[in-house]
Amino acid sequence: MPDTKDYIAEALSANGIAAGEDAIRLLAAYLTELLRVNETMNLTAVRDPAEAAVRNIADCALCASLLPQGASLLDVGSGAGLPAFPFAVLRPDLRVTALDSTGKKVRFISETAALLGIGNLTARCGRAEELGASPEGRGRFDVVTARAVERMNILSELCLPLVRTGGLFLAMKSRLTDEELTEAAHAVTGLGGRVRTVKTFRLIGTEETADRTAILIDKVAPTPRAYPRPYARIAAKPL
C-alpha cells in the first residue's frame, strides 16, 4: 500500500514538478504531521493523504519556480503553512515567514518546522493590514504570497504594502474571473502595483482536473501612506 512519500512523489511527478528525494521526504513528513494534528485541530479540510498530496502539496508547488532567487518571502494567511512549507522545502534559497492571525496555527508551523529541521521557515502571529502599517513590515519583503484568501481588490490592499518597491506579490487562486481581475485593477495601480502576468495551471490528480491561477504583480511604486486601512474598512469599501 502506498505511503505518504509515494503519494507526494506521484502528485509532483504528475504535475511536472521536479523534486529531489530529500525534498519529497520532508514534504511527506510535513503532510503526515499535518494530517496527524488535524485529527484534533482544524487545519485542513482535506483528510485523505493521496488527495492532500495533490490539493495541499502539488497545488502549492506549482508556483515554486515563479519565485526569485534568494528572496525574503512573507506568506499571508498561511493557515497550516500552505504554501509556506512547500516553498521553503522546494526552494531552500528562500527565507520564508508564515503569517497567520490564529495562534494555534502559528504554533503548529513553528513546531513542525523545528521538528523537521526546516531552518529557512519561521512563523509569526499577526494580521497583514497591521504588519503592513508598521515600520517592521511595511515594504520589507521581496515577495508576498497569499493562497485563496480574499477577492483580489481586498487581497491587494492587504499584501502590496508589505512588498518592497521592485518586489513581487504572488496571489494563488483556484479560479479567477475576468470580472475579479478588472475589479482589482484600480486597487493594484493605486497601491503601487502592476500586473505582470496571469498564469493558469492544470492541477492533475484530483477526480476532475482543476484550473489553478497565479497572478504575478510587480511592486513598481511605494504604497501611499493611507494604506492599508483597518480590515473592517477594507472589507466594507474595497478600493
Secondary structure, 3 states (H helix, E strand, C coil): CCCHHHHHHHHHHHCCCCCCHHHHHHHHHHHHHHHHHCCCCCCCCCCCHHHHHHHHHHHHHCCHHHCCCCCEEEEECCCCCCCHHHHHHHCCCCEEEEEECCHHHHHHHHHHHHHHCCCCEEEEECCHHHHHCCCCCCCCEEEEEEECCCCHHHHHHHHHHHEEEEEEEEEEECCCCHHHHHHHHHHHHHCCEEEEEEEEEEECCCCCCEEEEEEEEEECCCCCCCCCCCHHHHHHCCC
